[in-house]
Amino acid sequence: MRQFESRPAAALALTEVRYAKERSVATITIDRPANFNAYSTAALRELAAAFHDAAYDDAVGVIVLTGAGTKAFCTGGDVKEYQASYTARPRDYWKYMGLFAAYIESILNAGKPVIARINGMAVGGGNESQLACDLAVIAEHAWLGQVGTRVGSVAAGGATQWLPIHVGDRRAREMLLLNERILPAQALQWGLVNRVVPSVTKDGAFLTGATPEQIDLAQKGQARRGGAAPGRPPARAVPRVPALHEAEHELLEGPRLAPDDRPRARMAHAALREPGAMGGNARLRRETPGEVRGGATQGRHRRIERVRLGRLRARLPGVRRAGDPRGLHLLRRLRREARRCGRRRARQGARRAMTAAAAPTSTFVRVAIAGGVARVILDRPHVNVLTIAMLEELDAALATAAREPGVKLVLLAGAGKCFCAGVDVAEHGPTKVHQMLTTFHHAIRTLLSLEVPVIAAVHSAALGGGMELALACDLVLAADDLRMGQPEIGLGVFPPAAAAILPRLIGRQRAMDLILTGRTVTAAEALSRGLVSAVFPAGEFAHRVHEYTAQLTALSGPVLKLAKRAVLAGLEVPPGEAIARAERIYLDDLMQLPDAHEGIAAWVAKRPPVWAEG
């Protein structure tokens, strides 16, 4: 007998929550429309029970949370119940909050994508409920908000933790302190939801982009455009929700997978839920453990050779990886020549041999340095698909270019039809996937660790691993013909680097949207979501990129490095500690540079600065 048997939804016998399972989708509906779907103590217990059941049912691939009717998604706790049961019994209220926490945790720990179908206002605990979901689609007549301070309360159910992650600290304070309504267009712009769909109809047709006045009249059942003709009743517009079903269906296309693929989708979901995905890229920056890189099972003699090869690697950049057969061969030659010709002659011969072996290695990556910019160009026709060999070249080229004297920034671009169409699918097979993934992530870590600013210039397409390369850069300049996306979920896998980087760049729900659906976004949407820094016309792209980089190369190179370091130093700590770290960099490092004093002096004297250190 199985310990976790699947059971029909009706077996739960819920009274304040409607629960249905159909075609791999579990739909959980708060069914208290007379109370604007405010949850009661009983409803919290039932919600948690429904989420647990859906989580344990292997036939369920995705969970949808919504509210009954069209007026409210959920308006938080039932205030009348508060007054009757908890105002005079604070210990009972503590127990009640335990139930609410269990309900929220049942969403967070479902192990499957959860979509909030916001069919009406989502207020207080209702907004916190949708924030706990992975994706959100909102009807055009609905709105979001927090009401704590207006009623002498505090948003203690998750909003104070999640809102800064979703919308940033300043906007979070605005929502929590002012308690203003956040309308759907603003919610989409801020990253609180993933889709806005029409929900107001007139004469049976949806009104696209309904105005607040039309929505207000529709909710009262009176909306009309202009005056009614004499003798005819006014045209009515009423809130409807069919469009929510269509948007919900689109969002479900990614998560609704065949049973064999669901474990992989859950792994992608779990990767995005990891604290490291929100807290920063420390895990990506860490070096791959030595036993993973190779050599742990080799004999002592071979390990010693690899250590010696690593020591030579700094002086002989052609040998980039421990275990490179050319390097091991040349070390053996070094020993033979040492016995025959003496130590000095042997070292000279080995250096000549390694230099000759390194010369033809850069096949698919070009490097050009001019005017303080190291241009690293992906050049593998026709769409710059990344292979293991190409990633090794890219890794070495980035590290070498950034160390060149006079280089103030690195520009990563792609030659030909597009920036990069991702990693070669053929190298995702069982025999190569380990080497491919560790090589790719090593290149990502190199990008993240460069001291100089790194700019990605992306055109036409940046897909899969190509998008992940761009995400690892400090700035992204895009042509207006760009399409970006992480389509890996359609192949039954997920993008680990994007799972770690995307949530901190654009917020958890937007990251979930891109990774779980695998959809692509245009340059305009990428700009609005914060995936790119600027968008230029495709016909002027090269010229505009040159203008942009010229603004940076006109500045002091050492100061650019320190400014970047100060930004990164504060990303993973509270604001107070971040300021302290930036202050230490300013006083201990920046003020020791001649350029810092020259810049101030030039401003006072009203003359252009003359940088001493490039």
URFENPE-V788487 format. One record per backbone hydrogen bond with DSSP energy under -0.5 kcal/mol. CO is the residue of the C=O (numbers start at 0). NH is the residue of the N-H. E is the energy in kcal/mol with one decimal. If there is no record, write none. Layout:
# URFENPE-V788487
CO & NH & E
CO & NH & E
This chain:
# URFENPE-V788487
7 & 10 & -1.3
8 & 11 & -1.6
9 & 12 & -1.4
15 & 30 & -2.1
17 & 28 & -3.0
19 & 26 & -2.9
21 & 24 & -1.9
23 & 60 & -3.1
23 & 61 & -1.6
24 & 21 & -2.7
24 & 26 & -0.6
25 & 27 & -0.5
25 & 63 & -3.0
26 & 19 & -2.0
26 & 28 & -0.5
27 & 65 & -2.4
28 & 17 & -2.8
28 & 30 & -0.6
29 & 31 & -0.7
29 & 67 & -2.3
31 & 34 & -1.7
31 & 36 & -2.9
32 & 35 & -1.7
34 & 37 & -1.5
35 & 74 & -0.6
38 & 77 & -1.7
39 & 43 & -2.1
40 & 44 & -1.7
41 & 45 & -2.2
42 & 46 & -2.9
43 & 47 & -2.2
44 & 48 & -2.1
45 & 49 & -2.5
46 & 50 & -2.5
47 & 51 & -2.4
48 & 52 & -2.3
49 & 53 & -2.5
50 & 54 & -2.4
51 & 55 & -2.0
52 & 56 & -1.2
55 & 57 & -0.8
56 & 59 & -1.7
58 & 60 & -0.5
60 & 112 & -0.5
61 & 25 & -2.3
62 & 114 & -3.0
63 & 27 & -3.3
64 & 116 & -3.1
65 & 29 & -2.5
67 & 71 & -0.5
70 & 120 & -2.2
73 & 122 & -2.0
75 & 38 & -2.1
76 & 78 & -0.8
77 & 81 & -2.1
78 & 82 & -2.4
79 & 83 & -2.2
80 & 84 & -2.9
80 & 85 & -0.6
81 & 85 & -2.3
81 & 86 & -2.1
85 & 88 & -0.9
88 & 91 & -0.7
88 & 92 & -1.8
89 & 93 & -1.9
90 & 94 & -1.5
91 & 95 & -2.5
92 & 96 & -2.6
93 & 97 & -1.3
94 & 98 & -1.5
95 & 99 & -2.0
96 & 100 & -2.5
97 & 101 & -2.1
98 & 102 & -2.2
99 & 103 & -2.5
100 & 104 & -2.7
101 & 105 & -1.7
102 & 106 & -1.1
103 & 106 & -0.6
103 & 107 & -2.3
104 & 108 & -2.6
106 & 109 & -1.3
112 & 62 & -2.4
113 & 133 & -1.8
113 & 134 & -1.9
114 & 64 & -2.9
114 & 116 & -0.6
115 & 117 & -0.9
115 & 136 & -2.6
116 & 66 & -0.5
116 & 118 & -1.2
117 & 138 & -2.5
120 & 72 & -2.0
120 & 73 & -1.5
120 & 122 & -0.5
121 & 144 & -1.5
122 & 125 & -2.9
123 & 127 & -2.1
124 & 128 & -1.8
125 & 129 & -1.9
126 & 130 & -2.2
127 & 131 & -1.4
128 & 132 & -0.6
129 & 132 & -0.6
134 & 115 & -3.1
135 & 193 & -3.1
135 & 194 & -1.2
136 & 117 & -2.6
137 & 196 & -2.1
138 & 141 & -1.6
141 & 183 & -0.7
142 & 121 & -2.7
143 & 181 & -3.0
144 & 123 & -1.7
146 & 149 & -0.5
146 & 150 & -1.0
147 & 150 & -1.2
147 & 152 & -3.4
148 & 151 & -0.9
153 & 155 & -1.6
154 & 159 & -0.8
157 & 160 & -0.7
157 & 161 & -3.1
158 & 162 & -2.4
160 & 164 & -0.5
161 & 164 & -0.5
161 & 165 & -2.4
162 & 166 & -3.3
162 & 167 & -0.7
163 & 167 & -1.0
167 & 171 & -2.0
168 & 172 & -2.2
169 & 173 & -1.8
170 & 174 & -2.4
171 & 175 & -2.5
172 & 176 & -2.6
173 & 177 & -2.2
173 & 178 & -0.6
174 & 178 & -1.1
175 & 148 & -0.6
180 & 182 & -0.7
181 & 143 & -2.4
182 & 186 & -2.7
183 & 187 & -2.6
184 & 188 & -2.1
185 & 189 & -2.4
186 & 190 & -0.9
186 & 191 & -2.6
186 & 192 & -1.0
187 & 190 & -0.5
194 & 137 & -2.4
196 & 139 & -1.9
198 & 239 & -5.4
199 & 206 & -3.3
200 & 237 & -0.7
201 & 204 & -1.6
204 & 201 & -2.9
205 & 207 & -0.7
206 & 209 & -0.8
210 & 214 & -2.5
211 & 215 & -2.6
212 & 216 & -2.6
213 & 217 & -2.5
214 & 218 & -2.4
215 & 219 & -1.0
216 & 221 & -2.8
216 & 222 & -0.6
217 & 220 & -1.2
223 & 225 & -0.7
228 & 231 & -2.4
235 & 202 & -1.1
236 & 222 & -0.7
237 & 200 & -1.9
240 & 243 & -0.9
240 & 244 & -1.1
241 & 244 & -0.7
241 & 245 & -1.5
242 & 246 & -2.4
243 & 247 & -2.8
244 & 248 & -2.5
245 & 249 & -2.1
246 & 250 & -2.3
247 & 251 & -2.0
248 & 252 & -1.0
249 & 252 & -0.7
250 & 253 & -0.5
250 & 254 & -0.8
251 & 255 & -3.2
254 & 256 & -1.5
257 & 260 & -1.6
257 & 261 & -1.0
258 & 261 & -0.7
258 & 262 & -0.5
260 & 263 & -0.5
260 & 264 & -1.9
261 & 265 & -2.7
262 & 266 & -1.8
263 & 267 & -2.0
264 & 268 & -2.4
265 & 269 & -3.0
266 & 270 & -2.3
267 & 271 & -1.7
268 & 272 & -1.4
269 & 273 & -1.1
273 & 276 & -1.4
273 & 277 & -0.8
274 & 277 & -0.9
274 & 278 & -2.6
275 & 279 & -1.3
276 & 503 & -0.5
280 & 284 & -2.3
281 & 285 & -1.4
288 & 291 & -1.0
288 & 292 & -2.1
289 & 293 & -1.4
294 & 297 & -0.9
298 & 302 & -2.0
299 & 303 & -2.1
300 & 304 & -1.7
301 & 305 & -2.0
302 & 306 & -2.1
303 & 307 & -2.3
304 & 308 & -2.6
305 & 309 & -2.4
306 & 310 & -1.7
307 & 311 & -1.9
308 & 312 & -1.5
309 & 313 & -0.6
311 & 314 & -1.0
311 & 315 & -2.2
314 & 316 & -0.5
315 & 318 & -1.7
317 & 319 & -0.8
320 & 323 & -2.0
323 & 327 & -2.1
324 & 328 & -2.4
325 & 329 & -2.2
326 & 330 & -2.0
327 & 331 & -2.0
328 & 332 & -2.0
329 & 333 & -2.0
330 & 334 & -1.9
331 & 335 & -2.2
332 & 336 & -2.7
333 & 337 & -1.9
334 & 338 & -2.0
335 & 339 & -1.7
336 & 340 & -3.5
336 & 341 & -0.8
337 & 341 & -1.0
341 & 345 & -2.0
342 & 346 & -2.2
343 & 347 & -1.9
344 & 348 & -2.3
345 & 349 & -2.5
346 & 350 & -2.2
347 & 351 & -2.1
348 & 352 & -2.3
349 & 353 & -2.7
350 & 354 & -2.3
351 & 355 & -2.1
352 & 356 & -2.2
353 & 357 & -2.0
354 & 358 & -1.2
355 & 359 & -0.5
357 & 360 & -1.6
360 & 362 & -1.5
363 & 378 & -3.3
365 & 376 & -3.2
367 & 369 & -0.5
367 & 374 & -3.4
369 & 372 & -1.8
371 & 407 & -3.0
371 & 408 & -1.5
372 & 369 & -2.1
372 & 374 & -0.8
373 & 375 & -0.7
373 & 410 & -2.6
374 & 367 & -2.2
374 & 376 & -0.6
375 & 377 & -0.5
375 & 412 & -2.3
376 & 365 & -2.5
377 & 414 & -3.2
379 & 383 & -2.1
381 & 416 & -1.1
382 & 420 & -1.7
385 & 423 & -3.4
386 & 390 & -2.5
387 & 391 & -2.1
388 & 392 & -2.0
389 & 393 & -2.7
390 & 394 & -2.7
391 & 395 & -2.2
392 & 396 & -2.7
393 & 397 & -2.6
394 & 398 & -2.0
395 & 399 & -2.4
396 & 400 & -2.8
397 & 401 & -2.1
398 & 402 & -0.7
399 & 402 & -0.7
399 & 403 & -0.6
400 & 403 & -1.1
403 & 406 & -1.7
405 & 407 & -0.5
407 & 452 & -0.7
408 & 373 & -2.4
409 & 411 & -0.6
409 & 454 & -3.1
410 & 375 & -2.9
410 & 412 & -0.6
411 & 456 & -2.8
412 & 377 & -2.7
414 & 417 & -0.6
419 & 462 & -1.9
421 & 385 & -3.0
423 & 426 & -1.5
424 & 427 & -2.0
425 & 428 & -0.8
428 & 431 & -1.3
428 & 432 & -2.5
431 & 435 & -3.1
432 & 436 & -2.8
433 & 437 & -2.3
434 & 438 & -2.2
435 & 439 & -2.7
436 & 440 & -2.7
437 & 441 & -1.7
438 & 442 & -1.8
439 & 443 & -2.1
440 & 444 & -2.7
441 & 445 & -2.0
442 & 446 & -2.2
443 & 447 & -2.4
444 & 448 & -1.7
445 & 449 & -0.9
446 & 449 & -0.7
452 & 409 & -2.4
453 & 473 & -1.5
453 & 474 & -1.8
454 & 411 & -3.2
454 & 456 & -0.5
455 & 457 & -0.7
455 & 476 & -3.2
456 & 413 & -0.6
457 & 478 & -2.1
458 & 418 & -1.9
458 & 460 & -2.8
459 & 482 & -0.9
460 & 418 & -0.8
460 & 419 & -1.9
461 & 484 & -1.5
462 & 465 & -2.6
463 & 467 & -1.9
464 & 468 & -2.1
465 & 469 & -1.7
466 & 470 & -2.5
467 & 471 & -1.5
469 & 472 & -1.5
474 & 455 & -2.7
475 & 532 & -3.2
475 & 533 & -1.2
476 & 457 & -2.8
477 & 535 & -2.7
478 & 481 & -1.9
481 & 522 & -0.9
482 & 461 & -2.2
483 & 520 & -2.9
484 & 463 & -2.1
485 & 488 & -0.6
486 & 489 & -1.6
487 & 490 & -2.1
487 & 492 & -1.7
488 & 491 & -1.4
493 & 495 & -0.8
494 & 498 & -2.3
495 & 499 & -1.4
496 & 500 & -2.3
497 & 501 & -2.5
500 & 503 & -0.6
500 & 504 & -1.1
501 & 504 & -0.8
501 & 505 & -2.7
502 & 506 & -1.7
506 & 510 & -1.9
507 & 511 & -2.9
508 & 512 & -2.4
509 & 513 & -2.0
510 & 514 & -2.5
511 & 515 & -2.9
512 & 516 & -1.6
513 & 517 & -1.3
518 & 485 & -0.7
520 & 483 & -2.4
521 & 525 & -2.6
522 & 526 & -2.2
523 & 527 & -2.1
524 & 528 & -1.9
525 & 529 & -0.6
525 & 530 & -2.6
525 & 531 & -1.1
526 & 529 & -0.8
533 & 477 & -2.7
535 & 479 & -1.9
536 & 539 & -1.2
537 & 540 & -1.1
539 & 543 & -2.8
540 & 544 & -2.7
541 & 545 & -2.0
542 & 546 & -2.2
543 & 547 & -2.3
544 & 548 & -2.7
545 & 549 & -2.1
546 & 550 & -1.2
547 & 550 & -0.5
547 & 551 & -0.9
548 & 552 & -2.5
549 & 553 & -1.1
551 & 554 & -1.9
555 & 559 & -2.0
556 & 560 & -1.9
557 & 561 & -2.1
558 & 562 & -2.5
559 & 563 & -2.1
560 & 564 & -2.4
561 & 565 & -2.4
562 & 566 & -1.9
563 & 567 & -2.3
564 & 568 & -2.2
565 & 569 & -0.9
566 & 569 & -0.7
567 & 570 & -1.1
569 & 572 & -0.8
573 & 577 & -2.4
574 & 578 & -2.5
575 & 579 & -1.8
576 & 580 & -2.4
577 & 581 & -2.5
578 & 582 & -2.5
579 & 583 & -2.0
580 & 584 & -2.1
581 & 585 & -2.4
582 & 586 & -2.8
583 & 587 & -2.9
583 & 588 & -0.5
584 & 588 & -1.6
584 & 589 & -2.5
585 & 590 & -2.0
588 & 591 & -1.0
589 & 592 & -2.2
592 & 595 & -0.6
592 & 596 & -1.0
593 & 597 & -2.4
594 & 598 & -2.4
595 & 599 & -1.3
596 & 600 & -2.4
597 & 601 & -2.7
598 & 602 & -1.8
599 & 603 & -2.2
600 & 604 & -2.3
601 & 605 & -0.6
601 & 606 & -2.4
602 & 605 & -0.7
608 & 610 & -0.6
610 & 613 & -0.6
612 & 557 & -0.5
